[in-house]
Amino acid sequence: MKTTYGALALAAAAKVAYAHTTVYAVWINGVDQGLGNSDSGYIRSPPNNDPVKDVTSTDITCNVNNVQVAKTLEVAAGDVVTFEWHHNSRDASDDIIASSHKGPVMTYIAPEDKGGNGTNWVKLAEEGYNASDDTWAVDNLIANDGKHNVTIPDIAAGNYLLRPEIIALHEASNVGGAQFYMECVQVKVTGSGSTSLPSGVSLPGAYSATDAGIEFNIYGDFSTYPIPGPTVWDGASSGASATQAASSVAATSAAAAVSTPVAASSAAAAVQSSSVAVVQSSTPVAAAASPSASATADDEDEYDCDDDEEETTSSAVAVAATSPATTPAAVTPSSAAAAGGNYISTTTEVVYVTNVETTTVTVTAA
């Protein structure tokens, strides 16, 4: 993108044989787990630091030595796992990877039995290109002594593989020129988590040699970079990489939000262009909404939950404001149906939901 990249192109050609990298070790919550890249360790490591270049090869799964090793690291939801990359050794003088090898850094997870066979890989974190300061994830990796982090999400206990990955793009202007560096770290997740990973993607399978983020000219003129592979799983919102937080979980619909008891501490939750009316009661009430105001799967991206705050656009369903309106003296299943709404009961608080573009009401329990 900048004129300095002309020099980088020359440097890339000169340093090809000296710039490769692998994961040497892992830290858990800041504690060094020791050298892990051997048969007696916990990383499924290749015999050398050469990259994988064929995205259709089974080597793209965990590199060329995808066999179980002796140790498995124990982690729990919320633990911060740090991957430590090196070129030749863990010495402080090690150059990690050539600075010319610009590209993204990502982390995937999969159940051990499925991930080892190339399926069910879920992306937990990613970092690509930052146009504001013209830096790549690899630049930040080098500046951080070869380290990047991911936080273990609250998932069901069991054996998993963590797959940190670098894609070096210094030769990626040609199809097949991108260099993939990855290993698989064996971990056992403990605890009482019940969330199952989504089905994920296959590796090989998720990448194509002609994907926009794989066939990419870093020496050209650009301001954005499309990171290859799937999006980061939003179920990983309890943890993120060192450089990018995972997305927060979006509310699936306004009706779902109403049918869930509202915490007393969030009675004053702010809603864009509206306010929340909360009624203390154990009596059923109806939540009425016109068909045009009903939330659908297409509305998911319009909601962003953050602690006690809720937001929605003016065209979406909003929690009822305290505007004057006709309030039923008592609401029954039949009267709720007549109003075109749903009959909802909760033992804590209740709210009356309507379309903010028409009539807004406050509902009091019968």
C-alpha positions in Angstrom: 0.0 0.0 0.0 2.8 2.4 0.8 6.1 3.0 -1.0 7.9 1.1 1.7 6.3 -2.0 0.4 8.5 -1.9 -2.7 11.4 -2.5 -0.4 9.4 -5.2 1.4 9.0 -7.1 -1.8 12.7 -7.2 -2.3 13.2 -8.2 1.4 10.6 -11.0 1.0 12.5 -12.5 -1.9 15.8 -12.3 0.0 14.5 -13.8 3.3 12.3 -16.6 2.1 14.5 -19.3 3.5 15.0 -17.6 6.8 11.6 -16.3 7.8 9.4 -19.3 8.6 7.8 -19.9 12.0 6.0 -22.4 14.3 4.4 -22.4 17.7 6.9 -23.4 20.3 5.0 -23.0 23.5 1.8 -22.0 25.2 1.0 -20.0 28.4 -2.2 -20.3 30.4 -3.2 -17.2 32.4 0.4 -16.0 32.2 2.0 -19.3 33.3 4.5 -20.8 30.9 3.6 -24.4 30.1 7.1 -25.2 28.8 8.3 -26.2 25.4 5.5 -28.1 23.7 6.6 -28.7 20.1 7.8 -32.3 20.4 6.3 -35.8 20.6 6.5 -35.6 24.4 4.8 -32.2 24.4 1.3 -30.9 23.8 1.6 -29.4 20.3 1.1 -31.4 17.1 4.2 -29.9 15.5 5.7 -30.4 12.0 9.3 -31.6 11.6 10.4 -28.2 10.3 9.0 -24.7 10.0 8.1 -24.8 6.3 4.6 -23.4 5.5 1.7 -25.2 3.9 0.8 -23.7 0.5 -1.9 -26.1 -0.9 -5.2 -25.1 0.7 -6.8 -28.4 -0.6 -4.2 -30.5 1.2 -5.0 -32.3 4.5 -1.9 -30.6 5.8 -3.9 -27.5 6.2 -5.7 -29.0 9.2 -2.8 -29.2 11.7 0.2 -29.1 9.4 2.1 -32.2 8.3 2.4 -34.0 11.6 -1.2 -34.2 12.6 -0.8 -37.1 15.1 -1.7 -37.1 18.8 1.2 -36.2 21.2 1.8 -37.2 24.8 0.4 -34.3 26.8 -2.9 -32.4 26.9 -3.1 -29.0 28.7 -6.0 -28.5 31.1 -8.0 -25.2 30.7 -11.3 -23.8 31.9 -13.8 -21.3 30.5 -12.3 -17.8 30.9 -8.7 -18.9 30.9 -6.4 -16.9 28.7 -4.3 -19.1 26.4 -1.2 -17.4 24.8 0.5 -18.9 21.8 4.2 -18.3 21.4 5.7 -18.4 17.9 9.3 -18.6 16.9 11.6 -19.0 13.9 14.4 -21.1 15.4 14.3 -21.1 19.2 12.8 -19.5 22.3 15.8 -17.3 22.7 15.2 -13.6 23.1 17.2 -13.0 20.0 14.9 -15.1 17.8 13.3 -13.1 15.0 9.9 -14.8 15.3 9.0 -14.4 11.6 10.3 -12.1 8.9 8.8 -8.6 9.1 8.1 -8.9 5.3 5.6 -11.7 5.9 2.6 -9.5 6.4 -0.7 -11.1 7.0 -3.5 -12.1 9.4 -3.4 -14.1 12.6 -6.4 -16.3 13.6 -7.3 -19.0 16.1 -9.8 -21.9 15.7 -11.1 -24.5 18.0 -12.7 -27.9 17.3 -13.5 -31.1 19.3 -10.3 -33.2 19.2 -11.9 -36.2 17.4 -13.5 -34.1 14.7 -10.9 -31.4 14.3 -8.1 -33.9 13.9 -10.1 -35.2 10.9 -10.5 -31.7 9.4 -14.1 -30.9 10.4 -16.0 -28.7 12.8 -13.5 -25.9 13.1 -14.9 -22.8 14.7 -13.1 -19.4 14.6 -12.5 -17.9 18.0 -10.4 -14.8 17.1 -8.9 -13.0 14.2 -6.8 -9.9 13.4 -6.0 -8.6 9.9 -5.0 -5.2 8.7 -5.4 -1.8 10.4 -5.4 1.0 7.9 -5.3 3.7 10.6 -1.6 2.9 11.4 -0.8 0.7 8.4 -0.1 -2.4 10.6 -0.8 -6.1 10.1 -1.5 -8.7 12.7 2.0 -10.1 12.0 3.5 -6.7 12.9 1.8 -6.8 16.2 2.8 -10.5 16.8 6.5 -9.6 16.2 6.2 -6.5 18.5 4.7 -8.8 21.2 7.6 -11.3 21.1 5.7 -13.8 19.0 2.7 -14.0 21.3 -1.1 -13.6 20.8 -4.0 -14.6 23.0 -7.4 -16.2 23.0 -9.8 -16.7 25.9 -11.5 -20.1 26.3 -15.3 -19.7 25.9 -17.8 -21.3 28.2 -18.2 -24.6 26.3 -18.9 -28.1 27.3 -16.1 -30.0 29.0 -14.1 -32.3 26.8 -10.9 -32.6 24.7 -10.4 -30.0 22.0 -7.8 -28.8 19.6 -6.8 -25.1 19.4 -5.4 -24.1 16.0 -3.5 -20.8 15.8 -2.7 -19.8 12.3 -0.7 -17.1 10.4 -1.2 -16.5 6.7 1.9 -14.8 5.2 0.9 -12.7 2.1 4.3 -11.5 0.8 4.0 -13.8 -2.3 0.2 -13.9 -2.4 -0.3 -11.7 -5.4 0.1 -15.0 -7.4 -2.4 -17.9 -6.9 -0.9 -20.4 -4.6 1.7 -18.0 -3.2 0.1 -17.5 0.2 2.0 -19.3 3.1 0.0 -21.0 5.9 1.6 -21.6 9.3 -0.5 -23.5 11.8 -0.2 -26.2 14.5 -2.8 -27.8 16.8 -2.6 -27.6 20.6 -4.2 -30.3 22.6 -6.4 -29.0 25.5 -8.9 -30.5 27.9 -11.7 -28.0 28.8 -13.0 -28.6 32.4 -15.9 -27.2 34.2 -19.7 -27.3 33.9 -20.2 -25.5 30.6 -23.1 -26.7 28.5 -22.7 -24.7 25.3 -21.8 -26.9 22.3 -19.8 -25.5 19.5 -21.6 -24.9 16.2 -20.9 -27.2 13.3 -18.0 -25.0 12.1 -16.1 -25.4 8.8 -13.8 -28.0 7.3 -10.1 -27.5 6.9 -9.4 -28.2 4.1 -12.6 -26.9 2.6 -13.0 -23.4 4.1 -10.2 -21.8 2.0 -9.8 -21.4 -1.7 -6.6 -20.3 -3.4 -8.5 -17.6 -5.1 -10.3 -16.2 -2.0 -9.9 -12.4 -1.8 -7.9 -12.6 1.4 -5.6 -15.4 0.1 -4.8 -14.2 -3.4 -3.9 -10.6 -2.3 -1.3 -8.1 -3.3 0.0 -6.3 -0.2 2.2 -4.1 -2.4 -0.8 -2.6 -4.2 -3.2 0.2 -3.3 -5.7 -0.9 -0.7 -7.4 0.3 2.5 -9.1 -2.9 3.7 -8.3 -6.6 3.9 -10.9 -9.4 3.9 -9.7 -12.0 6.5 -10.2 -15.5 5.0 -12.4 -18.2 6.5 -15.6 -18.0 8.6 -16.6 -15.1 10.9 -15.7 -15.2 14.5 -18.2 -17.3 16.5 -20.3 -14.9 18.6 -20.5 -17.6 21.3 -16.9 -16.7 22.0 -18.0 -13.3 23.4 -16.8 -14.4 26.8 -13.3 -14.3 25.4 -11.3 -12.6 22.6 -7.9 -12.5 21.2 -5.4 -10.0 22.5 -6.1 -7.7 19.7 -9.8 -8.1 18.9 -12.8 -8.7 21.1 -15.3 -11.2 19.8 -18.8 -9.9 18.9 -21.5 -9.7 21.5 -24.4 -12.1 21.3 -27.3 -10.3 19.5 -30.9 -10.7 20.8 -32.8 -12.9 18.4 -36.1 -11.1 18.7 -38.0 -8.5 20.8 -40.5 -11.2 21.7 -37.7 -13.4 23.1 -36.6 -10.5 25.2 -40.0 -10.0 26.6 -40.6 -13.6 27.5 -37.4 -13.6 29.6 -37.8 -12.2 33.1 -36.2 -8.7 33.4 -33.7 -8.3 36.2 -34.8 -5.8 38.8 -31.4 -4.0 38.5 -32.2 -3.4 34.8 -35.6 -1.8 35.3 -34.2 1.4 34.0 -32.6 -0.1 31.0 -32.2 2.4 28.2 -33.9 1.8 24.8 -33.1 4.0 21.9 -36.2 6.3 21.1 -38.2 4.6 23.9 -38.3 3.8 27.6 -39.0 0.7 29.6 -42.2 0.3 31.6 -41.8 -2.5 34.2 -44.6 -3.8 36.4 -44.1 -5.9 39.5 -46.6 -8.7 39.3 -47.1 -12.4 39.1 -50.3 -12.0 37.0 -50.1 -12.8 33.3 -50.2 -10.0 30.8 -50.2 -9.8 27.0 -47.4 -8.5 24.8 -49.1 -7.1 21.7 -47.3 -6.3 18.5 -48.5 -5.6 15.0 -47.3 -8.1 12.3 -45.1 -5.4 10.7 -43.4 -4.9 14.1 -42.7 -8.5 14.8 -39.0 -9.3 15.1 -37.7 -11.8 12.6 -34.3 -13.4 12.0 -33.5 -10.5 9.7 -33.7 -8.2 12.7 -30.9 -9.9 14.7 -28.2 -7.5 13.6 -30.2 -4.5 14.7 -29.8 -5.5 18.4 -26.7 -5.0 20.4 -26.9 -6.1 24.1 -24.3 -4.6 26.5 -24.8 -5.1 30.2 -28.0 -3.3 31.2 -28.5 -1.4 27.9 -30.6 -2.4 25.0 -30.7 -0.6 21.6 -33.1 -0.8 18.6 -33.8 1.3 15.6 -37.0 3.3 15.3 -38.3 0.8 12.7 -37.9 -2.2 15.0 -40.0 -3.4 17.9 -39.3 -1.3 21.0 -40.3 -1.7 24.6 -43.4 0.3 25.4 -43.0 3.9 26.5 -45.1 5.5 29.2 -47.3 7.4 26.7 -51.1 7.7 27.3 -53.1 5.0 25.7 -56.0 2.7 26.4 -55.0 0.2 29.0 -57.0 -3.1 29.4 -58.4 -3.5 32.9 -57.4 -7.1 32.7 -55.7 -9.2 30.1 -56.7 -12.7 29.3 -55.5 -15.2 26.7 -58.6 -14.4 24.5 -58.1 -10.6 24.8 -54.5 -11.0 24.0 -55.3 -13.0 20.8 -57.9 -10.4 19.9 -55.3 -7.7 20.1 -53.0 -9.6 17.8 -50.5 -10.3 20.5 -49.1 -13.1 22.5 -50.1 -14.1 26.1 -47.0 -14.0 28.2 -46.6 -14.7 31.9 -43.6 -14.0 34.2 -43.2 -14.2 38.0 -41.0 -11.2 38.3 -41.6 -8.2 35.9 -43.7 -7.8 32.8 -43.7 -5.3 30.0 -46.1 -4.4 27.2 -44.5 -4.3 23.8 -45.9 -2.4 20.8 -44.8 -0.7 17.7 -43.2 2.6 18.4 -44.3 3.9 15.1 -48.0 3.6 16.1 -49.4 3.6 19.7 -47.2 3.2 22.8 -48.7 2.1 26.0 -48.0 1.2 29.6 -49.6 -2.1 30.7 -50.5 -2.7 34.4 -51.2 -6.2 35.5 -54.8 -7.1 36.3 
